[in-house]
Amino acid sequence: MRAVVEVFRRLGQTLGPLAVPVRAVLVGGAAVHVYTRSRVSADVDAIFSHRILVPGDLLAEWDDEGQRRALTFDPNFFHALALMHPDAEADALPLGVEPWPNLSLWALTPVDLAVSKLARWQSRDADDVEALGRAGLITSAALRARATEALDWYVGDPRWLKLHLDEACGLVEIASAGGGAR
């Protein structure tokens, strides 16, 4: 988490004084780490409340139990490609961190984070949803309800998303019962 804060501190340095408060909402692996500590990510994905210019060379290095790691900002992340509930940004939770004056860090709620994983649905997405379920942060009922609401705003064919949702709900049910889903 220190590396995440450092990436945003360096971002703030490039922006200079901010006239209005800017919220950076963490999504992806960094947000999963905030809630579960089960995941280490090599990049940070975020949604900003305002348009800002993010330099392509943001980097923070840290020591992870003797292993040197680097964290970068993912310039290719575009939240419109994910399945997102229209209230996800507004419902995000503050992390109580302001790495730069008027720049605060937030994270998607655990259920919105799980919903955001459904469109891509690769093995690490399934692992993340399972970790959120194992930690007791989401239920399959809450995930299904929030994702179903989000589908009303999805552009594209929702059939794959519904299959991913069924699989995700099954993983959450098994994980929350104390079992390993895979």
LUMKESE-884472 format. One line per field, with one value per residue (C-alpha): residue number from 1; residue in three letters; chain; x, y, z. Coordinates in pm, 1 decimal, decimal comma, always signed. Each point is the difference from the previous one (the first is absolute). Last residue first. Layout:
LUMKESE-884472
seq: (NUM	...);
type: (ALA	...);
mol: (A	...);
east: (X	...);
north: (Y	...);
up: (Z	...);
***
This chain:
LUMKESE-884472
seq: (182	181	180	179	178	177	176	175	174	173	172	171	170	169	168	167	166	165	164	163	162	161	160	159	158	157	156	155	154	153	152	151	150	149	148	147	146	145	144	143	142	141	140	139	138	137	136	135	134	133	132	131	130	129	128	127	126	125	124	123	122	121	120	119	118	117	116	115	114	113	112	111	110	109	108	107	106	105	104	103	102	101	100	99	98	97	96	95	94	93	92	91	90	89	88	87	86	85	84	83	82	81	80	79	78	77	76	75	74	73	72	71	70	69	68	67	66	65	64	63	62	61	60	59	58	57	56	55	54	53	52	51	50	49	48	47	46	45	44	43	42	41	40	39	38	37	36	35	34	33	32	31	30	29	28	27	26	25	24	23	22	21	20	19	18	17	16	15	14	13	12	11	10	9	8	7	6	5	4	3	2	1);
type: (ARG	ALA	GLY	GLY	GLY	ALA	SER	ALA	ILE	GLU	VAL	LEU	GLY	CYS	ALA	GLU	ASP	LEU	HIS	LEU	LYS	LEU	TRP	ARG	PRO	ASP	GLY	VAL	TYR	TRP	ASP	LEU	ALA	GLU	THR	ALA	ARG	ALA	ARG	LEU	ALA	ALA	SER	THR	ILE	LEU	GLY	ALA	ARG	GLY	LEU	ALA	GLU	VAL	ASP	ASP	ALA	ASP	ARG	SER	GLN	TRP	ARG	ALA	LEU	LYS	SER	VAL	ALA	LEU	ASP	VAL	PRO	THR	LEU	ALA	TRP	LEU	SER	LEU	ASN	PRO	TRP	PRO	GLU	VAL	GLY	LEU	PRO	LEU	ALA	ASP	ALA	GLU	ALA	ASP	PRO	HIS	MET	LEU	ALA	LEU	ALA	HIS	PHE	PHE	ASN	PRO	ASP	PHE	THR	LEU	ALA	ARG	ARG	GLN	GLY	GLU	ASP	ASP	TRP	GLU	ALA	LEU	LEU	ASP	GLY	PRO	VAL	LEU	ILE	ARG	HIS	SER	PHE	ILE	ALA	ASP	VAL	ASP	ALA	SER	VAL	ARG	SER	ARG	THR	TYR	VAL	HIS	VAL	ALA	ALA	GLY	GLY	VAL	LEU	VAL	ALA	ARG	VAL	PRO	VAL	ALA	LEU	PRO	GLY	LEU	THR	GLN	GLY	LEU	ARG	ARG	PHE	VAL	GLU	VAL	VAL	ALA	ARG	MET);
mol: (A	A	A	A	A	A	A	A	A	A	A	A	A	A	A	A	A	A	A	A	A	A	A	A	A	A	A	A	A	A	A	A	A	A	A	A	A	A	A	A	A	A	A	A	A	A	A	A	A	A	A	A	A	A	A	A	A	A	A	A	A	A	A	A	A	A	A	A	A	A	A	A	A	A	A	A	A	A	A	A	A	A	A	A	A	A	A	A	A	A	A	A	A	A	A	A	A	A	A	A	A	A	A	A	A	A	A	A	A	A	A	A	A	A	A	A	A	A	A	A	A	A	A	A	A	A	A	A	A	A	A	A	A	A	A	A	A	A	A	A	A	A	A	A	A	A	A	A	A	A	A	A	A	A	A	A	A	A	A	A	A	A	A	A	A	A	A	A	A	A	A	A	A	A	A	A	A	A	A	A	A	A);
east: (-1049,5	-280,7	+192,1	-248,2	-80,0	-368,3	+87,0	+228,2	-265,0	-272,0	+240,5	+123,9	-357,4	-90,5	+300,2	-96,7	-356,4	+129,2	+240,4	-291,1	-205,8	+291,7	+32,6	-366,3	+15,5	+59,6	+117,0	-44,5	-62,1	-231,3	-278,2	+273,0	+98,8	-326,6	+63,3	+357,0	-119,9	-262,5	+224,7	+286,8	-228,8	-148,4	+343,6	+120,1	+282,7	+258,7	+13,5	+375,7	-56,5	-245,0	+246,8	+271,2	-228,8	-70,4	+373,6	+80,9	-272,1	+150,9	+346,4	-132,3	-145,4	-346,4	+36,5	-360,7	-58,1	+278,2	-179,6	-283,1	+247,7	+131,4	-357,2	-64,5	+318,5	-76,4	+216,4	+299,4	+82,4	+317,9	+0,5	+170,8	-71,2	+350,8	+204,7	+3,9	-334,9	-85,7	-310,6	-83,9	-335,4	-260,2	-152,4	-379,7	+15,6	+243,7	-210,1	-335,5	-28,6	+88,1	+306,0	+62,6	+346,1	+83,5	-116,9	+267,6	+285,2	+337,1	+270,2	+213,9	+50,3	+188,8	+316,0	+105,7	+345,5	+119,6	+327,9	-30,2	+129,9	-338,5	-155,4	+245,5	-143,3	+19,7	-235,8	-48,6	-185,3	+154,3	-305,8	-100,1	-366,5	-169,1	-310,7	-369,7	-199,1	-152,9	+275,3	-42,3	+298,6	+206,5	+334,8	+266,8	+221,8	-264,7	+39,7	-306,4	-125,5	+13,2	-379,1	-163,4	+276,5	+160,2	-319,7	+11,9	+358,1	-93,2	-275,2	-171,1	+121,2	-209,6	+208,6	-196,5	+104,9	-70,3	-4,0	+276,3	+270,5	+350,8	+257,1	-111,0	+337,1	+50,5	-346,4	+92,8	+306,6	-221,3	-236,8	+278,0	+123,4	-344,4	-7,9	+353,4	-98,4	-292,1);
north: (-2439,3	+113,3	-41,3	-44,9	+216,3	+52,8	+346,0	-158,8	-246,9	+264,2	+255,7	-243,0	-91,0	+367,8	+58,0	-288,9	+126,4	+353,6	-120,9	-172,5	+318,4	+202,7	-229,7	+56,7	+379,5	+89,9	+357,3	+327,7	-56,5	+244,0	-246,0	-254,4	+209,0	-85,9	-370,6	+43,5	+161,3	-267,6	-293,8	+129,6	+66,1	-350,3	-162,4	+166,9	+247,6	+104,1	-331,1	-29,0	-322,0	+185,4	+280,6	-260,0	-191,8	+319,5	+65,4	-356,0	+16,5	+322,6	-158,0	-290,7	+228,6	+150,1	+307,8	+116,2	-145,8	+168,9	+333,7	-178,2	-127,6	+353,6	+124,3	-262,5	+87,7	+373,3	+182,3	+158,2	+359,7	+203,3	+377,3	+273,8	+352,9	+33,4	-305,1	-357,5	+55,0	-326,3	-74,1	-297,6	+146,9	-252,9	+4,0	+40,3	+299,2	-182,2	-317,6	+175,8	-79,4	-364,5	-93,2	-280,6	+75,3	+164,4	+339,2	-23,0	+68,7	-127,6	+46,3	+247,5	-253,3	+185,4	-180,1	-209,1	-148,8	-293,4	-97,7	-330,7	-14,9	-13,8	+234,8	+288,9	+297,7	+190,2	+273,3	+94,2	+263,3	+13,4	+40,6	+333,6	+29,5	+313,0	+77,6	-10,5	+11,7	-259,9	-242,6	-373,5	-208,9	-300,1	-51,9	-233,1	-288,2	-138,0	-194,7	-193,9	-159,4	+312,9	-40,5	+342,6	+236,9	-278,2	-40,5	+374,9	-24,3	-297,9	+175,5	+322,3	+298,1	+315,8	+316,9	+296,1	+351,1	+302,7	+324,6	+256,1	-266,6	+130,5	-175,1	-271,7	-171,4	-6,2	-147,7	-293,9	-58,1	-8,5	-232,5	-248,8	+33,5	-80,7	-316,1	-89,1	+42,1	-232,6);
up: (-724,3	+228,0	+320,3	+278,1	+297,7	-70,6	-132,0	-258,6	-124,1	-31,8	-147,7	-264,9	-97,4	-26,9	-225,2	-229,3	-35,9	-59,2	-268,2	-177,4	+26,2	-130,3	-298,6	-91,5	+49,0	-366,3	-16,8	+180,2	+368,5	+176,5	+92,6	+76,8	+302,5	+178,5	-57,9	+123,7	+324,9	+66,5	-91,2	+213,3	+296,9	-24,3	-46,1	+315,9	+30,0	+260,1	+186,4	-52,9	-197,4	-223,5	-75,8	-62,6	-240,6	-192,0	-27,3	-106,1	-267,8	-129,6	+7,2	-208,8	-266,4	+20,3	-225,8	+34,5	+347,2	+196,6	+40,4	+180,9	+261,6	+58,3	+25,5	+270,3	+189,7	-10,6	-251,4	+166,0	+97,7	-1,1	+42,6	-202,6	+133,3	+147,3	-102,4	+130,8	+176,0	+172,8	+205,1	-221,1	-102,4	-117,2	-347,4	-19,0	-236,7	-227,4	-11,0	-48,3	-372,6	+72,3	-197,1	-247,8	-128,1	-331,8	+129,9	+270,3	-239,3	+117,6	-262,5	+197,0	+281,2	+273,6	+102,4	+298,8	+27,1	+206,7	+168,3	+182,4	+354,9	+168,4	-255,7	-30,4	-181,0	-325,5	-114,8	-363,1	-200,1	-348,1	-220,8	+146,6	+99,9	-133,6	+198,4	-74,2	+319,4	+234,0	-89,9	-54,4	+96,8	-103,5	+169,9	-131,5	+106,9	+232,0	+320,7	+107,5	+317,1	+218,2	+0,3	-14,1	-109,4	-205,6	-203,0	-64,5	-127,4	-215,9	-190,4	+99,9	+200,0	-3,2	-35,0	+129,5	-97,2	+221,0	-195,8	-64,0	-3,3	+65,5	-217,2	-237,8	-38,4	+377,3	+43,1	-221,9	+215,8	+307,9	-186,6	-74,1	+360,2	+140,3	-208,7	+112,3	+364,8	-61,9);
***
